[in-house]
């Protein structure tokens, strides 16, 4: 199929569909690597993972081995994890603390700034060999925003700030909220697992509430039981009716929700009175510090932000996490998830934040196994090659709710523009609803 036809949008009919070869084709995956992962800003790690001078972490980003280290001068640097002598990995542990790095293959030594400082048998090299500016290479572009460190492998790239664009406000809200209790820190350990499905399926799923009432019915029933035990009224109607999807420039999309259990203003019924009181205190402090409008937005809603192409930023107030997923084949992805907690938060609230993350979005929680089963079922279904198209039309003709598919359309528009070789799409949202349709909707009310 011609690349131009992979995503088809009919504004007049209010329909949007994606050809399923986007989820199965090795050639599409090759183009994604070349035109998306090799050109976009990609997340590497968080400040708290290299909190002390000499701390380092090792990561694989877009197939490239990297490591990030906080130098003895306090500056965080990211290097290609490949010795400039013969290519062996310099950093051979996932994390640790060191003042320098020695290649185990031939013993070339580098300091924490990546500079070559010693080689065995220096007489075998030209005079001044180690003082000639030889050093480990860094990606072409390295930058950070609010403690989140990114790299970009393109020869030319817009700044990270410009890339994040308007989506920075959601990141700022989360980071500003945590500053009241010492800022965020990554907890020890991480969750890593594979899913037998295309990476874009998890992306769609992560900013989609349409599936919640069906795929996560067991969790919904569990929480209904908890509300009953806590003598709270049963929730009626659509819990996401007041939520919405948002699209931003450069393919970033978000789901904002005030659903029960996902904000300081509406904590889970499983929390103790002490934890709920602490949540209320933090909410009042946010409003006092940041004003009624912004403080309320920070405390009252959860933020599920996709930083295009593959970083999910989950701030539910009852659990903060980062989730990154990499394609390893057209029908397989690798997922890594990190949990974050505020440094100086009360033990009661910190416990429930972590419990909320583990209970629902941990690999063994209520939510993740359900999602994995659904995504893998979709991938199996793509074996029916005669069924060519997937549909993402829901909500094109009304103001977006978070259980509509605006977020999927926002991602796919940008994805398609990049796959076609462009720099992205200029249009973030859906086209205006035709006036004839608006008139019919008003008459129906």
Secondary structure as GFF3:
##gff-version 3
##sequence-region A 1 445
A	DSSP	three_ten_helix	3	5	.	.	.	ID=ss1
A	DSSP	beta_strand	7	10	.	.	.	ID=ss2
A	DSSP	beta_strand	15	19	.	.	.	ID=ss3
A	DSSP	three_ten_helix	20	23	.	.	.	ID=ss4
A	DSSP	alpha_helix	26	32	.	.	.	ID=ss5
A	DSSP	pi_helix	33	37	.	.	.	ID=ss6
A	DSSP	beta_strand	42	46	.	.	.	ID=ss7
A	DSSP	three_ten_helix	47	50	.	.	.	ID=ss8
A	DSSP	beta_strand	55	61	.	.	.	ID=ss9
A	DSSP	beta_strand	64	70	.	.	.	ID=ss10
A	DSSP	beta_strand	76	80	.	.	.	ID=ss11
A	DSSP	beta_strand	95	97	.	.	.	ID=ss12
A	DSSP	beta_strand	100	102	.	.	.	ID=ss13
A	DSSP	beta_strand	109	111	.	.	.	ID=ss14
A	DSSP	beta_strand	116	118	.	.	.	ID=ss15
A	DSSP	three_ten_helix	122	124	.	.	.	ID=ss16
A	DSSP	three_ten_helix	129	131	.	.	.	ID=ss17
A	DSSP	beta_strand	141	145	.	.	.	ID=ss18
A	DSSP	beta_strand	148	152	.	.	.	ID=ss19
A	DSSP	alpha_helix	160	164	.	.	.	ID=ss20
A	DSSP	three_ten_helix	165	167	.	.	.	ID=ss21
A	DSSP	alpha_helix	168	179	.	.	.	ID=ss22
A	DSSP	beta_strand	184	186	.	.	.	ID=ss23
A	DSSP	beta_strand	191	195	.	.	.	ID=ss24
A	DSSP	alpha_helix	199	206	.	.	.	ID=ss25
A	DSSP	alpha_helix	212	215	.	.	.	ID=ss26
A	DSSP	alpha_helix	217	229	.	.	.	ID=ss27
A	DSSP	beta_strand	244	247	.	.	.	ID=ss28
A	DSSP	three_ten_helix	249	251	.	.	.	ID=ss29
A	DSSP	beta_strand	253	257	.	.	.	ID=ss30
A	DSSP	alpha_helix	273	290	.	.	.	ID=ss31
A	DSSP	alpha_helix	292	300	.	.	.	ID=ss32
A	DSSP	beta_strand	302	307	.	.	.	ID=ss33
A	DSSP	beta_strand	311	315	.	.	.	ID=ss34
A	DSSP	beta_strand	320	329	.	.	.	ID=ss35
A	DSSP	beta_strand	332	342	.	.	.	ID=ss36
A	DSSP	alpha_helix	347	356	.	.	.	ID=ss37
A	DSSP	pi_helix	357	361	.	.	.	ID=ss38
A	DSSP	alpha_helix	366	381	.	.	.	ID=ss39
A	DSSP	beta_strand	389	391	.	.	.	ID=ss40
A	DSSP	alpha_helix	406	419	.	.	.	ID=ss41
A	DSSP	alpha_helix	435	444	.	.	.	ID=ss42
###
